Amino acid sequence: MTIRISRLDTAQPDFDANLMRVLAFEAQTDESIDRVAADIIADVRKRGDAAVLEYTGRFDRLAETTLAALEIPSGECLAALDNLPEARREALQTAADRVRAYHMHQREACGGAGYSYTDDYGTLLGQKITPLDRVGIYVPGGKAAYPSSVLMNAIPAQVAGVPEIIMVVPTPDGVRNELVLAAAALAGVNRVFAIGGAQAVAALAYGTETIPAVDKIVGPGNAFVAAAKRRVFGQVGIDMIAGPSEILVLCDGTTDPEWIALDLFSQAEHDELAQSILVCPDAEYLDKVEAAVARFLPRMQRQEIIRASLTGRGAFIKTRDMEEACAIANRIAPEHLEVSTENPERWLELLRHAGAIFLGRFTSEALGDYCAGPNHVLPTSRTARFSSPLGVYDFQKRSSIIRVSEEGARVLGKTAVELAEGEGLEAHAKSAACRIRG
């Protein structure tokens, strides 16, 4: 069965226009979705528990009469962990251990204890790093369960030192996924509520009689969740508004083309709007991968989604050489970037913009999604040009520390007076000047 994937060539005069066409994605907010989310948020702010219960009953078909009844006890999470088949439990434990180990290194690199120094005039300057008091984690439910999202969102918060982690997860018709609850037990989640949608985001942002307000909300969700996160930003922090998943594979033609076809599928199967791009200087190799795509596609369970993704937003790009391939990758700034080449480290210093970089033919993006260790919450839609993966630093805040000595007040005061008078701020100038005189 044939499949038509866009073929681009950097030697073509219309390459730039064609590339922009492939990359085009309008992250438009549906006005009706935004309006519904705004109404739900306003109602939750006004009526608290009662509103959350009403929407949860309507959307998830749950009949509990109190929000407290929708809190999933920690004992149930621990029991879910105990009840997992041994192989599944070991896999979840391995993933959690690796994610935690990676983020522990990240905390050390971030300078978890802060720093300070004293200048020539005896003035102490520094920075204090403090974890957020409470964070909320949104975990999707319903059509699919994502225990990996629990690990990736909760573990860095725990490593950062956040004392309370609140998780919300929708459970349509009351079905609770044991693997998700087990992941919560492993990841250090303190409380879990069986709610979802815009009402869960509003409850976390503003608090209700039962659910405490948090300082930051992280985690993926549907369009209503994204709209609600936009609405509450400013009241609380949020991680990001993520677009469709993306993968860009840089190849020199030495990797088994069937491996690359499956790597492209790994993102295409997420969503019809997901984007899979292969960049290579070898035209014959591009043909081999395309043939592998055609062979494998009919065997895939999600073949219709994959087909729609690859034909709608996928691309095979031929470049003059690998240096140009790296330059194209920087222009695209993908969420996931595989460097499937001989000596992949050779190209690393040329690569500037990507959410995560996977080096070598054995480093499939799928390993990063589940158990490699680095976070899989990554910037999409070219935002890797200025954004970073979710990490320990997202759950910390920094306070500047200043302790000015008497001598420092005299020295710095003169500078402050001069600048304050220049800005016409009299009280600022006098505040500094009075300390010059002692």
N, C-alpha and C positions, 0 to 999 in steps of 0.2 A: 504494500500500500504506500503510495507516494505521499509526501508532505512537502509543502512549499514553505521554505524558510528564506527570509530576505538574505541576499548575497550582496555584500558591499566590497568595494576595492578602493584602497586609498589612492590608487593611481587614477581613478576616474575623476573627471573635473567636477562632477556633482556630488562627490563623496560627502562633503560637509553637510549639505542640505539633506542628503539621505540619512546620515547619522542622526541629525537632529530629529528627523521624522521618526526614526526607530525609538529614540530616547523620549520622545514627547509623552508626557503623562500629566494630565490635569488633575491635581488632587483637590477637586472641587468639593465643597461641602453641599450636599443636597439640602435645599432650604427646608423641605418638609422634615427631614431628619433632625436638622438643627433646631427647628421650632419645637418638635416633640421632646428633644433632649432638654431644651430650655424650660419647657412646661413641667417636665418631671423634676428637674432640679429645684425649681421654685416650689413645687408641691412638697418635696421632701424637706426643704428648709422650713416650710410652714407647718407641716403636720408630722414630721419625724417618722417614728416607727410605723404609724398607721399608713402613711403613704408608701413606705418601702414594702410593707405587707401587701397592700393592695396591688401594686405593680408586680410583685413577685407572684402573687396568686394569678394575675391576669396573663403574664408572659410565660411563667414556668409551671403554671398549673399546680401550685402547692396550696394546701388548705390550712396551714398552721394559723393559729389565732394570735400568737405573740411572736415578736421578732426573736426573743430569747430562744424560742423553740427551733429557730433556724441556725443557731450557733452549733457548730459541730464540735463536740467535746474532744479535747486533746487525746483522751483515751481511745476514741474511735480511730484517730489517725495512727496511734501506736499499734492498735489492733490490726489496722489495714496493713501496716508494715509487716507485722508478724505473720499475717495470713497470705502474703505473696508467695508464689512458688519460689523455691530456693534460687533458681537461676535468675529470675526476674529481680528478686531482692538483691542479689549480689551485683547485678548490673546497675541497679539504682544506687547502691552504696558506693560502687566504684566511681560512678559519675559524680556523686555528691562529694566524695573525697577529692577527686581531681579538680572540681570547680572550686572547692574550699582552698585547696593548696595553692592554686593559681592566684586567687584573690588575697590570700595571706601575703604572698610576695608583692602583690600590688599595693597592699596597705603599707608595707615597709618602704616601697619605692616612693609612696606619697608622703612619707615622713609622718607616720601616724602619731608621733608625740609632739609635733610642732618643732619650733626652733626659736632661738633668741641669741642676740649678741649685743655687746656694749660698744658704743662708738668712742671716739677720742675725747669726748667731753663728759663721759660717764652716763650717757643716756642709753637706756636699755630699749631695744627694739626687737620685735619678734612676731610670731604667729602662733595662735592656739587653735588646734584642730579639735572640733567637737562633733560627735555623731548627732544626727537628728533624733528627736525624742521618740517619734512614732511614725512608721510608714505603712502605707496600704499597698497591697499587691493584688492586682486584678489577674485572675487566671481564667481563660476562656473555658466554657463548658458547652454541653449540648451535643452538636454534631461530632465533635472531636475532643479528646482530653490531652492535655499537655503537661505531664509531670516535669518535663525538661524546663518549661517556663517557670515552674515553682522553684526549681534549683537555681536557675540563672538570675531570678529576681530576688529571692530571699537570702541566699547565701552571702552575696556581697554586702547586703544590709547587715547581716549578722556579724560578718567579719569587721565591718566598719564600726561596730559597737552599738548599733541601734538597739535600745532596750526592749522595744515592743514592736512586733511585726504583725499586722492584721491582714488576713487573706480573705478575699471574697471570690466565690466561684459559683456560677449558676448551676443548679441541679434540676433541669427540666423533668417534670413528673416525679421528682424525688429521687432520681437515680444518682447515687454518689459513686464516683470513680475511685476505687481503692488505691490505684497507683498514684493518683493526684494527692490523696490524703496521706499515703505513705511518704511521698516526697515532702509534704509539709512537715511530717514528723522528723525527717532527716535534716531538713533545712533550717530548723529553728523557728518556725512560725509559732507565734504565741496563741492566736485566736483565729478561728475559721468560721465564716458565715456563708450559708448556702443561699446567696443572693447574687444577682448579676445585673447587667444593663446599666443604663444611665442612672437608675435609682441607687445602685451600689456605689457608683462614683460620687453621687451627691451625698450619700450617707457618710462616706469616708472623708469627703471634703469639709462638710459642715457639722457632722456628728448628729446623732439622734439620741433618744433616751437609752438605747441599748448599745449602739455602735459609737466608739469614741472617734473624735475628729483626728485626722492624721496631718503630718506636715508635708508629705509627698506621696503621690500615687504613681506607681509604675506598673507596667505589664500591658500586653496587647489585648485587643477586643474588637468587636464589630464596629460598624459605622456609628451606631448610637453611643457606644463607649467612647470612640474617638471624639465625637461632637461634644460629649459631656466633659471630657478632659480639657478640651479647648475652653469650654465655658468656665470651668473652675480654676483654671490656671491664674495665678495671682493670689487667690485664696490659699492655694497649696502649690507646691512644685509638682511638675510632671516630668517623666523621662523624655518622651518625644511623641510626635504623631507620626507613626510609621506608615509608609506606603507599601505597595506590593513587594514581595521578596525578589531578590536579584542575585544572579551569579554571572561573573565574567571569567572565562577560562583563557589564559594565555598558554599557547602550545607552540613547541618548536617542531612538532611532527614525530616525536619519539615515543609518545605514550600510546598504548593500545586504544584505537579509536572507539572501541565498544565501552571502555571505561569512561571516556569523555562523554559519549552519548548518554550514559546513565547519570553522570554528574549534571548534565544539562537538564535531564528529567527531574532531578532531585529538587530543583527549584520550580520548574514548570508545573509540577503536580500540586503545588500549593494553591494556585489561583489562576484563573484565565488571564489575569493582568500581570502575573509574575513575568520576570524577564530573564532569559538565558542567552548569553552572547559568547561566541567563540571567536578568538582573534588569533591568527596564525599567518606566517609568511608563506606557507606551503599550500598551494591551491589543491594539489592532489590529496593532501591530508584532509582538507575540508570536505572533499568529495567522499572520502572514506568514512568520516564521522557522519555525514548526512546519510550515507547508505546504512550505517549502523542504527541511526535514529529510525529509519524506515523499517528495519528488521525488528527492532525491539518494541516499537510503539504498539502494535496490535496485541502484545502480550501483557501490557500494563493495565492494572485495575483502574487507574484514573486516566485512561488514554484520551478521553474526550477533553478533559481539562488540559492535559499536556499538549494536545494538538492545538487547542485554541490559544494557549500561551505562546507556543513556538511560532505559529503562523501569524499571530497578531502582534507580538512584541519581540520575538526572537530574531537573531541575526548571526550570520557567519561573515566575518570581516577578514579579508586578505590584506596584509600589509607588506611593505617592501622588505622589512627585516624585523628582528625582535626589538630593536631600539624603538622603532616606530610603533610597534605593538604596545610597548610600555607607555609611550606617550598617549596613545588612544585610551588605554586603561585609565590614565590620570584624568583625561577629559571626561570620561564616563563616571569616575569615582563610585565604583559599585559597592554594594553591601558586602558581598563575598567575592574575593578575587583568588582564583586558583592559578598558581604558576606551575604548570605541568610540563617541566622541561628538564633537560640535563643541567646539573649545576644551578638549581633555581636561585641560590643565594647571589649568583652573579647579577641578577636583575633586581634584587631587592632595593638597592640604593636608588634605582631609577623610579621606583614606585612610590608616589607621594600620597595618593588619595584612595583609600579603601577602608571599609569598616573592619574587615579581617582579611589577612593574607595567608593563604595556605600554600606552603612551599613543598614542591616535589610531587611526583606522580602517585605516591602512596597516601597523600594527604587529601582525602576526599572532604568536601564541605560537610557531608553528613556527620563525620566525626566531630566537627566543631559544633554542630547542632546539639549533640547529646552528651559527649563525655570527654572531649579533649582537655577541657579546663577553662579556656578563655570564654568570655560571655558571648552568648548568641543574640543578645539584644543589641542590634547594630543600626547605624544610620542608613537610610534608604533615599531614593530619589535624588541622588547626587549630593546629599547633605554631608557625605563623608568628606567633602572639601573643607568643612568647618566643624564637624561633629565627631564624637568619639563613641566607642562602645559603652554600654552601661558598666559601671564599675564601683569599687569602694568609694571613690571620690564623689559619686552621685549621692551618697548617703552621709556625707560629712559637710560641715560648713567651717569656714575659717574666720577667725577674729584676729584683727591686728592688735598687737600688744605694744604700748608705748609708755615708758616711765622716764620722764625727763629729769635730769639732775639739775642742781642749782646753777652750775656753770653752763649746762646746756640751755637752760631757760634764757640766760643772758645772750648766748651766742645766737640761738635760733630765734629768739624774740625779735632781734633787730631785723632779721629777714622777714619775719611774719608781719611786723609793723609796716615795713616798706610796701609789701604786697597788699596788705589790707587797706592802707591809705590809697594805694593806686586803684583799688576796686571801689573806694568810697564807702567802706564798711567800718565806721568809727569804733563801734563796740569791739569788733575783732581786734583792731589796733590797740585799743586801751587795755583789753584783756591780756594781750601779750606784753605790752609796755610795762604794766604794773609789776610784772615779775622780773623785768630787767633791773628795776630799781631795788628789788628785794622788798 
